[in-house]
Amino acid sequence: MNHIHVCLVSEQTVPNILGIHHFRPDEVLFVTTMEMEKKNKAEHIMSALKQVGLDYTTRSQKVTVREDSLLDCKQQIDKWIAGKEGAEFTINLTGGTKIMSIAVYDYFKDYGSKMIYIPVGKNEFIMPYPKKARHDITELSLRLSVQDYMTAYGLKVTNTKRLSANHTDAQSRKALSEWIVRNYEGIKPLLERFSEKLRKHRGDKQGYEWSTSYQPGNQYEIELFSKMGFVRENNTFKKNLTQSKIAYLTGGWLEEYCYNEIIAFKGKGIDDVVIGIIPEAMGRKNEFDVMFTKDNALYTVECKSLDQKDDLKTEALYKIAALQKDFGLRVSSFFVSTSPHILKNGKVRPSIEARAEQFKTVVIPPHDVKLFGKIVADKLKIKE
């Protein structure tokens, strides 16, 4: 018997991906609307499925209905179902509008269909119909990677090939990043000099030959020069810096520190993590310091090093809001900052806390940066 899985298409694509992956039907029917068609939501679902090994390019159909009309939904499905009445149907009622859910439920209950609903934020489904069936909760096994999640929402990752190199660089400098965080106050003046002189060279793909007469103020700064491979000649430090090292010395050390703290939890609750990813949608690109997935939810980590004197109002928090608004993603975030300007009397300023709460963001202030991994583990209930 042919197995057809029916999906109601809406802004949130992940529940449909989870349902199709679980049932592995012979065919898929997308019940969609003109609005969702304009946004190519069904195509995004199929692209994400292809990435996880399920190709429904030639095994799917669409029925476009009026989302506010029970009669239209019935009429459009009537046209589609001719010749398929003997199939086995499973119905995912999670998406669509309430009218669409009611219409599809009412239509397919006469075919003895199994119907599922995936609660928001959970990787399981319940089966409200058939009414006499057991209503046990069924776990869903699929866990999306960051790139799978991007694809599911129609975002294209523009630097896929670079992500592996970003990972290698971060792992190779793991001990150094931890050392910088531990000794930040002692080397802060040198980090400021690096930022001041090298930031304009971040785009130099061939690297940059740099020399400085900066005089270390303590043993920690001498040690940082040494750890970065600078050669000392009389009162001058010299080094041919690659583009990766320039990025690292101008703030990348904090990003890599956070990345390495997160990746330590991979396989212990965290499903996937990337650093320096650049997604694009509708011509808009934005680079994100760290992104990770846990239980099919997406998280970002935004890092701001040094004092951030040019961003005293913490406008960087709006970047997180843009991800939610422009890309249509449900995302929670961590904002990690070494800036003293986000504090008042030793605590995060109320205005910043309020804005962060609005954007579902946890603020990690300067004195807690060393505890970043523990804070993430506590917030996400990860066993270290």
N, C-alpha and C positions, 0 to 999 in steps of 0.2 A: 504494500500500500504506500502510495506517495505521501511523504510528510511535508506539509507546508506550514511554515511559521509566519505568523502575522504580527507586524510591528506597527505601532502608532508613532509617527515621526514628530519630533518637537525639538526645541532648542537643545535639550540634554540628550546627547547621543549615546553615552556610555551604557545606560540600562539596556538598550537594544543590542549593543555589541555583546554584552554579557549573556543575554538570553539566547542569541543565535549561537554563540560559542558553546553554550551548555547543551543545547538540543541538537546541534549539527543537522539541521533539516535538509531535505532534498531541494526544497525551494523556499524562497522568502518573498512575502508580499509586504510592501511598504504602503501603509495607508497614510497619505501625506496631504499637504495643502499647498496652495499657490505660494504662500509666504515661505514655507519651508523649501519649496522648489527653487525659489529665487536664491536661497542661501545654500542650495546644494547639499542639504543635510543627509539625504539618503546616500548620495555619492560618498560623503565623508565617512559614513558608517561602513560602506563597502570597502573603502580604501584602508580603514583601520583593520577590518577583518582580514584583508589580504595580507597585511603586515604580520598578523598572528597566525597565518597559515590557512585561512579559509577564503577561497575565491568564489564569490557569488556573482561575478560579472555577467555570466550567461544563465544564471539560475535565480534571477530576481525579477519581479515586476512591481509596478507602482499603480496605485489608484489615487487620483487626486480628488479630494472631496471639499465641500464647504464645511469649515470647522464648526459652524453654528447651526447646522441643519441635520437633524436626525434622518429626515426623508432622503436628502441627497446622499448621505453616507450609505443608506440601504440601497438606493438605486444604483450607485456606482459599483458597489460590491456585487450586486445582482448581475451586472453586465460582465464582471470579471469571472465569477464563479462557474459560469456555464461550462459543463464538461469536467468540472473538478469536484463535483459534489461528493464523490466517494473517497476523497483524500482524508488523511489524518491531519487534523488541525491543532496547533498549539498557538495560543494568543498571548502576546505580551501587552497587558493593559496599562503599562507604566507611563507611556508618553501620550502625546496628543492633548486635545482639550477634553474637558469633562463630557461634552456632548459626543465627541468622537468615541470616547471610552464606553459610554452608555450604548451608543449605536452598535459598536463592534461586539460588545458583550451580548446584547440582545439578539444580534444576527447569528453569531456563531454558537450560542448555547443550544440551538436546535440541531447542531451537528455533533453534539456530545464532545465538544472540544475541551481540551485542558487549557485553563487560563491561569496566567501567573501575574503577580505584581511584585516589583522589586522596591522595597522601601528606600526612601532617600538616604544616601550615605551608608547603605549596607550592601554586602556582597552575598546576598541570599534572596530567595524568593519564597512567597507564600502562594498557595493555590486556592483562590476563593471559589473556583468552579471546576469540576462538578461539585455540587453542594454535599453529596454523600461520600466524596473521596476523603482520604486522610489529608489533614491540613498541616502536616509537619513542615517545618522550615527546612528548605534545601539550600545548602551552601553552594556558592558559585566559585569555581576554581581559578578562573582567569584573573591575572593581575597585569595591568597595563604598564608598559614602560613609559618614560617621559615622551619619547617620540611617538609611541602609539597614541598617547593622550592628545598630543598636538594634532596628529592626523585626524583623530576622531572629531575634532572641532574645526577642521578645515585650515589648520595652520601648517605651513611648510617650513621645515627646519633648513635654513640656508647654509649652515656650516657643518653638516653631518660629518664630513671627512675630518674636520678639525677636532671633533669632540674626543676622539681617541688620543690625539696628541696632547690635548688639554689635560686629560686624565693622567697620562704618563708624566707630564711636567709636574702636576700637583703631587703625585705620589713620590716622585724623586726628591721633592723639596719638603716633604712632610715634616721631618725633624726640624728643618730650618724654620718653617712657619710656626711650629710650636714654640721654638726658641724665641722668635720675634715677639709672639704674644706674651710670653712669660717675662720678657725683658723690655717691653714696649716703652716704658717711661724712660729707661736709660738710653735708648737709641732713637727716641722721638725726634730730636733735632736733626740727626742724620737722615732719617726717613723724610723729614720735611725738605731737606736739601735735595734728596733724590727726586721727590715729587716736583719741586720747583724747577729743576734743571732738565729733567728727563721726560716729563709729561708730554711736551710738544713733539717728542720723538717716538711716541707710542705707535705711530703709523709707519715707521721706517722698517720695511720688510727686510732690508739688508742689514739691519742692526745699526749700531752707532758706537764709534770710538770715542770714549769719554775719559777725560782726566779732570781731577779736581784738587785744589789746594786746601780743601776743607781739613781742618785740624780736629781729630777726634777729641772729644771732651772726657772720655772715660774708656775703660778697658772693653766695655760692651760694644762701643762703636768700632774700636779697632778689630774686635772679633767679627763683627758683621762684615766689614771690608774683607777680612780674610775668608770668611765663609762664602762670600760671593765671588771669590777668585781675583780680587783686585791686586795689582802689583804696586808695591810702594817704592818709589824712587825719590830719595831725599824727602821733600815735603809734599810730594804729589802722589795721588793714587790714580792708577790707570786701569782701564778694562775695556775690551771690545765686547759690548753688550748685544746679545741677540734681542730680537723683538720680544720674545717670551720673557727674558730677564728684565727688560725695560718695563713691561707690564707688571711684572712681579714687584719690582722696587717702587712702583708708583701706585700701590694699593692692592695688587694682585695677591700679595702675601696673606691678606685677611680673607679674601675669597677662597684661596686654596686651603687655609686653615679650616674654614667652615666646611668646605667640601670634604676634606679628610675626616672631620668629625662625623659627618653624616654617613660617609661610605663605610665607616666602622660598623654601622648598624644594618648594612645590606645583608639580607638573608635572615635578619633578626626582627623584621618588621618593616624595614624599608625595602621596597621592591626594585627601585632603580634611582640613580642619581647622576646628574650631568653638571658640568661646569662650563660657563661661557657659551651657553646656547643662544642662537639667534633665530627666533621664529618670525615668520612673515605671514600677514593676512591682509588681503585687499591693498597691497602695495605698502603696508606699514611694517617696518622692522623695529625690533627692540632687543637689545642684548640683556640677558639675565645672568646674574652672577652664578647662582646655583638653583637648580630645580630638582625636585625628587617626587617620587610617587610612593604612596603607602595605601594599601587596600583600595586601589582605584580612585584615590583622591590626589590632587595635585597640590604641591607646596613649592614656594619660592623662598630663597634667602637673598636679601639685598644687603650688600656690605658697603659701609662708608668708613674709610680710614682717616686718620689725622683729625684736625679740628673742624674741617668743613666750614671754614669761615665764609665761603660763598653760598652756603645753604643753611643759614641760621634758622630758617623757618621749617627746615626738614621737608622741602618740596619733593624730595625723593620718594616720600610715601605715596605721592600721587602717581608715580610710575606703577605701583602695585594696583592702584585703582584703575589705571588705563588698561592693564592686563585683563581685569575683570570686565570692564566696559567695552573696550574695543574688540577684544577677542571672544567675549561671551563666556569666559571660563569661570567656574566656581573654584576659587583658589584661596588657600590660607597661606600666610607668610610669616617670616621672621625678618626683622630689621635689626641688623647688627651694626652698631656705631661706636667709634672711639671718641666722638665729639663731645666735649664737656658742655657744649651749648644746648644739648637736649636735656640737661639737668637743671634742677632748681632745688637748692638745699639738699643736694645729694640724691634726689629722686627725679625720675622722668617727669618733665613738665606736664601738668594736667592737660594742656591743649594738645600736646603730642600724643599723650595716652588716649585722649578722646578720638583723635583722628585715626590712630592705629586701630582702635577697637572698631571703628566704622568700617575699616578695610580688612577686618579679620586678621590683624597683624600683631605678633608678639614682639615688643621692643626689647632688645638686648643692649643695655647701657654699657658704658666703658668698663665699669668695675665688674661686670659679669661676663665679659667676652671670654675669659678663661674657662667659664662654666658653660659655654655654649652647648657642648655635646650633652651635658647632664640636663640642661633646661629643655632641650628638644626631646630627650628621652622621657622626661617627666610629663611634658605637655602631651606627647603622643602615646604615652603608656607603653614605652619600649623597655624591655628588660635588658639592661646592659650586661 
